[in-house]
Amino acid sequence: MNTQELYGFTDEIHLLIAFTKDCIERHKHEVVKGGAILYDEALGYDAASITALGVIPCPIPLSKIATEVGGHRIMANTCALGATAGITGYDFERIKDIIETNFKKKGESLIAENLAVAKAGCDAAHDKYGKNFQFKLETVDTNPAKRRMVLHGNQAIGLGAIAAGCKFISAYPMTPATSIFEYITSKANKYGIVSKQTEDELAAILFAIGANHAGVRAMTCTSGGGFDLMVEALGLASITETPLVIAEVQRGGPSTGLPTRTEQPDLESVIFASHGETPRIVIAPSTIEECFEMGWRAFNLAEKYQCPVIILNDLYLASQLRSIDKSRFDIVNTPVDRGALLTNKELDKIIDYKRHAFTASGISPRAIPGHRNSVYVTTSDEHTEFGYAVEESDARNKMMEKRMKKYETALEDMKAPELYGDKTAEITFVCWGSPYGAVREAVDTLRKNKTKANLLKFTDLWPFPVDKARPFLDKAKHLIAVENNYSGQLANLIRRCTGVEMDQKVLKYSGRPFSAGEILKKLKKESKIHV
């Protein structure tokens, strides 16, 4: 927490709240000198071993207070919340607001019990340890004219989808993508959205394809393992040229892997997973604001190019809560581009409608079923312009080339990488997704220490914007890829598409996100240039 905007997290712990001895053992060495460890007095932990580290032990009878004041020891976490306010000097009225909001649906008596427990914990911690703890949390005055929202990345994607006019979502729950489904479902009645929980991931994507075919904007969401099961239907959307939005929220794999940890292992999977060659677009947000933007932009791209569009998020960004100016999320004036969608007036003039008509752009005029002149055949087999199955080689070649032409056309809408930092630099970081925040803070630290540094943040990953990325890559003196995966998948993609090789890779695949300090430590240890 800071009065200035933060982009990453720090490695240092100032206040550790521990509910088990194991937690203290695991993390006590990460607490800074002068910091504190707040824990339940009932644990009987050796306070001297904490003091020896220059850290303040803060045992509080959490479970005792919870039982005596609230009537149940399960409220020990509420007591710890209050104790945190007490030791840090934080305004208890804010804690009161949080408790009242969180327990609003559970009745006044439960709210009163939790408030009493929190206040008792606050008073106990303040009286006993407040004076000795130096790291205080002050209430920040905010401009009342600027309303703010607290939301995480998945909620922002859901909000963007709603702004785009999404009217159907189907999904099979899978961590960490489920919160997109939950968020949109919670708003379904308000915005007239149909929400369908399916029996598996294949059904989820097929429902979404069917809804898009019928003319509504529809999406599905999943993680890596669920996406694997969707691949067959991904080909169906591609060959039938049906718009489709998929939010794929990454976690550690393979197989079940690390369900509740973050990683970026699926870039190559979402780009290349297919039987046969299928056009698709892949975009990846790196901030909460970009999650919202890509939430609505994906629908515009899907309908414009009549192909699947994959929003590639990761667990860290998906679950990262931030306070953001509400004006950054304009759901009223969101641009809507439905592409080459024929109106009823245009259909009135058409005879022998060709759903898959050959065009210079590879994009055919699209009609929603229901008009007397928009009757056509849809098949998963290779087909003619009218949609009838065909096996002739010439017809196959023409239709394949037509679909793949979309890659060339879509490059017009693919964004160039965003440059942050010095225009000319000794060090150029390359990143995508959630590592952006930590990399940005690392760049700021290097620049403060008189080292010229910048970063290239890629958001539009496929089709890869070679011509837009090349000028930045060619100017770089020392390229360093920072990625949460084992092999450096963006670095490999850049090499494949441009021939440009990274000079260095900073990779992490432990399931934990990067911090700026960690990046700088690795840089000093492994870099071929002076930092």
C-alpha positions, -999 to 999 in steps of 0.1 A, spaced: 0 0 0 13 34 -9 1 70 -16 17 67 -50 5 42 -76 22 8 -73 28 -15 -103 43 -45 -86 48 -59 -50 78 -57 -27 97 -87 -14 98 -71 21 71 -80 47 64 -53 72 36 -70 91 31 -108 89 -3 -121 102 1 -158 110 -25 -183 121 -2 -213 123 33 -220 136 43 -233 102 34 -199 87 57 -182 111 86 -206 104 82 -203 67 81 -165 65 97 -149 96 130 -144 78 112 -123 52 100 -97 77 121 -65 77 139 -53 109 115 -33 128 86 -52 113 62 -74 133 46 -108 134 10 -108 147 -1 -143 158 -25 -161 181 -12 -162 216 -26 -198 219 1 -210 194 27 -207 222 53 -197 197 88 -188 210 88 -150 209 126 -148 216 133 -165 182 114 -136 165 130 -109 186 165 -123 176 157 -114 140 151 -77 149 113 -83 145 86 -75 170 66 -105 182 29 -95 187 10 -124 203 -27 -116 206 -54 -139 221 -72 -140 188 -92 -172 192 -100 -163 229 -114 -129 219 -133 -144 191 -149 -170 214 -156 -147 243 -167 -117 224 -182 -132 192 -193 -166 204 -171 -186 180 -134 -190 174 -140 -189 136 -140 -151 140 -103 -152 149 -96 -138 114 -119 -109 120 -101 -103 153 -68 -103 134 -82 -78 109 -91 -55 138 -57 -61 154 -40 -51 121 -58 -17 123 -48 -13 159 -11 -20 154 -8 1 122 -29 30 134 -55 25 106 -88 42 109 -112 16 124 -142 32 107 -128 18 74 -127 -17 89 -162 -12 101 -173 -3 66 -157 -34 52 -173 -57 78 -208 -42 72 -204 -45 35 -191 -81 35 -218 -94 60 -247 -73 47 -266 -103 35 -261 -124 66 -280 -102 91 -275 -75 117 -266 -99 145 -236 -114 126 -224 -79 116 -226 -68 153 -207 -98 165 -179 -94 139 -177 -56 147 -173 -63 184 -146 -89 178 -127 -66 154 -129 -37 178 -117 -59 207 -87 -70 185 -80 -35 175 -79 -22 210 -58 -51 223 -31 -46 196 -31 -8 198 -26 -8 235 0 -34 236 21 -29 204 9 2 187 36 25 200 65 2 190 54 -5 154 69 21 131 51 12 98 17 31 100 -12 31 76 -26 65 71 -60 73 55 -55 90 22 -78 118 13 -93 113 -22 -109 137 -45 -147 133 -40 -152 143 -76 -132 113 -88 -151 81 -80 -130 50 -78 -136 12 -82 -119 -17 -65 -118 -47 -88 -95 -74 -100 -85 -84 -135 -111 -110 -141 -139 -87 -130 -125 -61 -154 -126 -86 -183 -162 -93 -174 -171 -56 -172 -155 -51 -206 -176 -80 -220 -207 -65 -206 -198 -31 -221 -193 -48 -255 -229 -61 -254 -221 -98 -244 -255 -115 -240 -244 -151 -235 -217 -168 -215 -212 -205 -210 -185 -221 -189 -174 -250 -168 -158 -238 -136 -120 -239 -136 -96 -220 -114 -85 -192 -120 -111 -183 -148 -142 -190 -128 -145 -154 -114 -151 -141 -149 -181 -164 -152 -193 -155 -116 -190 -118 -122 -209 -118 -155 -235 -142 -140 -240 -118 -110 -249 -90 -135 -270 -112 -158 -304 -100 -147 -294 -64 -149 -280 -66 -184 -301 -93 -199 -274 -119 -202 -279 -157 -204 -255 -176 -182 -250 -213 -187 -229 -236 -166 -222 -266 -187 -212 -302 -180 -177 -298 -194 -154 -274 -213 -162 -288 -248 -199 -281 -242 -191 -246 -229 -173 -236 -261 -199 -253 -283 -227 -234 -266 -208 -201 -271 -202 -209 -308 -240 -217 -312 -250 -184 -296 -226 -164 -318 -239 -182 -349 -274 -171 -338 -263 -135 -337 -256 -126 -301 -222 -117 -287 -211 -147 -266 -180 -159 -248 -166 -187 -227 -138 -188 -201 -114 -214 -189 -78 -222 -179 -51 -242 -197 -65 -277 -191 -100 -266 -201 -86 -249 -232 -70 -282 -242 -105 -298 -242 -119 -269 -263 -94 -272 -292 -116 -294 -314 -144 -269 -312 -119 -240 -318 -114 -255 -352 -152 -256 -357 -154 -218 -351 -125 -212 -375 -138 -233 -404 -174 -220 -400 -160 -184 -396 -180 -179 -364 -170 -151 -341 -159 -164 -307 -143 -149 -275 -124 -171 -251 -108 -158 -219 -80 -182 -210 -66 -175 -175 -33 -192 -170 -20 -212 -140 9 -235 -136 8 -268 -155 10 -294 -170 -20 -315 -160 -36 -302 -128 -3 -285 -121 -6 -255 -97 -43 -246 -97 -39 -217 -73 -6 -203 -85 4 -180 -113 24 -187 -145 25 -178 -182 29 -213 -198 1 -212 -224 12 -187 -250 24 -212 -275 -6 -234 -267 -33 -208 -275 -15 -197 -307 -7 -231 -322 -31 -257 -306 -51 -271 -335 -57 -299 -359 -52 -282 -391 -43 -245 -395 -68 -222 -381 -68 -184 -379 -72 -168 -345 -62 -137 -326 -44 -137 -293 -43 -106 -270 -29 -104 -235 -36 -77 -209 -9 -65 -184 -30 -41 -163 -65 -40 -149 -73 -12 -173 -62 -34 -202 -83 -63 -189 -114 -40 -193 -103 -28 -227 -96 -63 -240 -128 -75 -226 -147 -53 -251 -121 -51 -278 -120 -89 -282 -157 -89 -293 -150 -63 -320 -120 -82 -333 -140 -115 -333 -169 -101 -353 -147 -81 -376 -125 -110 -386 -151 -138 -379 -126 -159 -360 -118 -169 -324 -102 -142 -302 -84 -154 -271 -78 -131 -242 -48 -146 -224 -47 -136 -188 -29 -151 -158 -38 -158 -122 -18 -130 -107 -34 -103 -128 -68 -121 -127 -69 -119 -89 -50 -87 -83 -72 -61 -66 -66 -24 -74 -83 9 -67 -88 26 -101 -105 58 -113 -140 48 -123 -138 70 -154 -113 45 -169 -142 21 -173 -168 37 -196 -194 11 -203 -217 35 -220 -195 48 -248 -176 16 -255 -171 14 -293 -189 -15 -309 -178 -28 -343 -199 -58 -356 -178 -61 -388 -193 -71 -421 -227 -79 -406 -255 -75 -432 -286 -55 -422 -321 -66 -432 -322 -39 -458 -290 -53 -474 -304 -88 -472 -336 -78 -490 -315 -71 -521 -294 -103 -520 -301 -133 -542 -282 -165 -536 -264 -155 -504 -229 -168 -501 -219 -171 -465 -183 -178 -473 -179 -155 -504 -144 -150 -516 -132 -114 -509 -99 -96 -511 -97 -93 -473 -108 -129 -466 -138 -116 -447 -172 -125 -461 -205 -106 -455 -221 -123 -425 -258 -127 -420 -277 -138 -389 -300 -168 -396 -337 -159 -398 -340 -137 -429 -356 -153 -460 -325 -144 -481 -299 -156 -455 -306 -193 -457 -273 -212 -459 -256 -244 -449 -231 -246 -420 -207 -276 -419 -175 -285 -402 -163 -300 -435 -144 -280 -460 -170 -262 -481 -180 -240 -510 -189 -203 -508 -225 -215 -501 -214 -238 -473 -218 -271 -491 -192 -298 -483 -165 -302 -510 -133 -322 -515 -120 -308 -548 -84 -296 -545 -90 -262 -562 -120 -254 -540 -100 -265 -509 -70 -243 -518 -92 -212 -524 -111 -216 -492 -80 -223 -471 -63 -192 -486 -94 -171 -480 -94 -180 -443 -57 -176 -438 -59 -142 -455 -74 -129 -423 -40 -130 -407 -27 -104 -431 -58 -83 -428 -59 -85 -390 -24 -71 -387 -39 -37 -394 -56 -39 -359 -27 -54 -340 -11 -29 -317 27 -22 -316 45 -29 -284 43 -1 -259 77 16 -249 82 28 -214 114 45 -202 143 60 -220 140 63 -258 175 50 -261 188 27 -234 215 3 -224 189 -22 -213 156 -31 -229 133 -54 -211 107 -74 -231 76 -86 -213 39 -94 -216 11 -100 -191 14 -95 -153 52 -92 -151 48 -58 -166 43 -42 -132 75 -56 -117 95 -49 -148 83 -13 -149 94 -7 -113 127 -23 -121 131 1 -150 123 30 -127 149 19 -101 176 15 -128 168 50 -142 171 65 -107 205 49 -104 216 65 -137 213 34 -158 194 41 -191 167 15 -193 133 9 -209 108 -19 -216 87 -31 -245 53 -44 -234 36 -66 -259 -2 -70 -257 -12 -81 -292 6 -114 -297 -10 -131 -326 -8 -125 -355 25 -111 -344 29 -74 -355 63 -79 -370 65 -45 -389 53 -26 -358 77 -44 -334 108 -44 -356 118 -7 -352 118 -11 -314 137 -44 -315 163 -32 -339 171 -1 -318 177 -22 -286 212 -27 -274 207 -54 -249 173 -73 -249 162 -91 -218 130 -111 -218 111 -114 -184 85 -142 -184 67 -164 -159 75 -197 -178 104 -221 -183 113 -216 -219 107 -179 -226 77 -183 -249 74 -147 -260 112 -146 -266 108 -177 -288 79 -162 -307 99 -130 -314 128 -151 -327 104 -171 -349 87 -141 -364 116 -116 -366 148 -135 -362 157 -113 -333 173 -132 -304 171 -121 -268 205 -114 -252 192 -126 -218 162 -143 -203 149 -138 -167 125 -166 -162 104 -178 -132 82 -209 -130 77 -215 -93 41 -204 -94 50 -170 -78 50 -136 -95 80 -114 -101 90 -85 -79 112 -56 -91 138 -65 -65 140 -101 -77 145 -90 -113 173 -66 -104 190 -92 -83 190 -117 -111 202 -90 -135 232 -81 -113 241 -118 -109 237 -129 -145 239 -98 -168 267 -95 -192 266 -57 -188 272 -34 -158 241 -26 -139 
